[in-house]
């Protein structure tokens, strides 16, 4: 049996959007040369919300109070993840931010167990350990420290928010209309990002075609990513989805390498561990774990 045949269609979609996610990292860095981070995030999510809305006009008429609540909760968690991480980066180095943010990987199965009462199986748990180890290597030894400064605490809360987003999406995915809830969560994230320009002291940048084109392009990417996450996590467990999302810095590293950047050997080892984590989590034990049972119910395998 080939490796791709072990992945469901939903999992393949998550792999593809994680690739897009990683590639957009360089584009975001370029766009931030003409705008403050919070303003750009707000603009990007506003464009994403508008794009999804244009394809969901008829569907939006039937939106329910439950879908509004689900979208707001997910949107708040998205913005706390982006916003607090950005605030933390103002006082801590990027390597340390990467290390602390990587804590969302073990946080997902832990919160899933505590909140949903769903214990991850043996192989997914081993995958989580490998993925977290790989992310630590990618962040580098200089990032592996924690003094609980305000910036570190903000980044730690952002990691919890990212984990909460993944769990909330899985919790609501099968109970809501994907397009409607995506519009609400993107709109919520956009509004919160613009509001966060007040405490961060950002001012609106001057108009530039680069900023507009970046916001529209990355907004389209965000629209595809969020719709795909909401759809795919109907059948992919939070733990399994987390392992796939952990590959984002790997794809970002590949994009950076193509752009001329060089990755140190320890980072390459980290990338190998993350890929290994996804493969290990697919291995079956004699007793099927809860996560494996849920993943087995995914849509047909990829061709």
Secondary structure as UniProt FT lines:
FT   HELIX           4..6
FT   HELIX           9..31
FT   TURN            32..33
FT   HELIX           37..54
FT   HELIX           57..60
FT   TURN            61..62
FT   HELIX           65..88
FT   TURN            89..91
FT   HELIX           94..101
FT   TURN            102..103
FT   HELIX           104..116
FT   HELIX           122..139
FT   HELIX           141..143
FT   HELIX           150..173
FT   TURN            174..175
FT   HELIX           178..200
FT   HELIX           209..232
FT   TURN            233..235
FT   HELIX           238..245
FT   TURN            246..247
FT   HELIX           248..258
FT   TURN            259..260
FT   HELIX           265..282
FT   HELIX           290..296
//
